[in-house]
Amino acid sequence: MTDASDSLADLSFENALARLETIVSRLESGQAPLEESITLYEEGAKLKAHCEARLKAAQLRVEKILVGPDGQAKGVEPAEFG
């Protein structure tokens, strides 16, 4: 299953989201047999986590966390590049 994990890591956010949408449609249709539904659900869960990680990484690239004098995060502001 290493190949599947490797290919998932290389999958763009857009491609992962498109695959996830396909899986959701298939599951919602109720046409998939039980075993296929379980496999699709597992793949969908991995894709969801992958998409969330990609979004978080993108968010961190465009925001920086502001830390107050007490050392606690107090908000974010746009990151400065360059």
C-alpha positions in Angstrom: 0.0 0.0 0.0 3.1 2.2 -0.1 2.4 3.0 -3.7 -1.1 4.3 -2.9 0.3 6.4 -0.1 3.0 7.8 -2.3 0.6 8.7 -5.1 -1.8 10.3 -2.6 1.1 12.5 -1.3 1.8 13.6 -4.9 -1.9 14.3 -5.7 -2.8 17.9 -6.1 -5.6 19.4 -4.0 -7.8 19.8 -7.1 -7.3 16.2 -8.2 -7.9 14.9 -4.7 -11.0 16.9 -4.3 -12.3 15.7 -7.7 -11.7 12.1 -6.7 -13.4 12.7 -3.4 -16.5 14.2 -5.1 -16.6 11.1 -7.4 -16.5 8.8 -4.3 -19.2 10.8 -2.5 -21.5 10.6 -5.5 -20.9 6.9 -5.8 -21.7 6.3 -2.1 -24.7 8.6 -2.2 -26.2 6.8 -5.2 -26.4 3.6 -3.1 -25.4 1.5 -6.1 -22.1 0.3 -4.8 -22.0 -3.2 -3.2 -21.1 -3.3 0.5 -17.4 -4.2 0.1 -16.9 -1.5 -2.6 -18.6 1.0 -0.3 -16.3 0.2 2.5 -13.2 0.6 0.2 -14.6 3.8 -1.2 -15.3 5.2 2.3 -11.7 4.4 3.4 -10.3 6.0 0.3 -12.5 9.0 0.8 -11.3 9.4 4.4 -7.7 9.4 3.2 -8.5 11.9 0.5 -10.4 14.2 3.0 -7.4 14.2 5.3 -5.1 14.9 2.4 -7.2 17.9 1.2 -7.4 19.3 4.8 -3.6 19.0 5.1 -3.1 20.8 1.7 -5.5 23.5 2.8 -3.7 24.0 6.1 -0.3 24.2 4.4 -1.6 26.8 2.0 -3.2 28.8 4.8 0.1 28.8 6.8 1.9 30.0 3.7 -0.3 33.1 3.5 -0.8 33.9 7.2 1.5 34.3 10.2 0.4 33.8 13.7 0.5 36.8 16.0 1.7 36.0 19.5 0.8 38.2 22.4 3.1 39.1 25.3 1.8 36.1 27.3 3.0 33.8 24.6 -0.5 32.8 23.5 -1.7 33.1 19.9 -3.9 36.2 19.5 -4.7 36.0 15.8 -3.2 36.0 12.4 -2.2 38.5 9.8 -1.2 38.2 6.2 2.4 36.9 5.7 5.0 39.2 4.2 6.9 37.7 1.3 10.1 39.0 -0.1 
